[in-house]
Amino acid sequence: MFEEPFRWMEAISTRHSYVREKLSKGQPVIGIPYNEGAIILGFSPQPGKIYEIYDRIALGGLGHPADVERLRMTLLDMAHAEGFNRSAEDVTIGRLLQFGLAPALKQNFEEIQRAPYLIQMLLAEINHEDNAEFFRVNYDGYWEKFKQGTVISGDDKVSERIQKKIDNTDFVSLALNKSIQSALRIWEEGRKKPA
């Protein structure tokens, strides 16, 4: 299987399809700023979709509960080790992703003998200037940074619809109640199929 690059690429493509199909049934998770912080909003019939990782850092997960928990614990351990070895101010999502989680996810995804993580993550951080920053992390280690907010969903069309609405809403100027109301409306409208 490893003697030809084509077979490896075919196996990676199959893994992408497998993970996307497994994530497709998950409910979206939205992360948005508001005038005093950040909100992560998600719904699940099972407990545990949103977690605190460290001071000013939170996680919203979509995927297999065991994978979400494993990666949550990994982030938690990394954050505390970083805070102990350096300082609490040095613990940022950017450092945790770039030097820890993203390389591990990428390696896991590309090792064909291992089962891939069935996960997407939304991370929110209140930075040192008290501004909210959002990160979307995929099962293959690819991550993106957003200022206005973002969404994770197993359905690309749902993600696109919700992301457009997030990008067109000025959440930073809204109070907590108005932000939650707007986020709930966007979440519900984004899940509906367009007419």
Helices and strands as residue ranges (DSSP letters): H 5-23, E 29-34, E 37-42, E 50-54, E 57-63, H 65-85, G 88-90, H 93-96, I 97-101, H 102-110, E 119-126, E 132-137, E 143-146, E 150-152, H 156-167, G 171-173, H 176-191
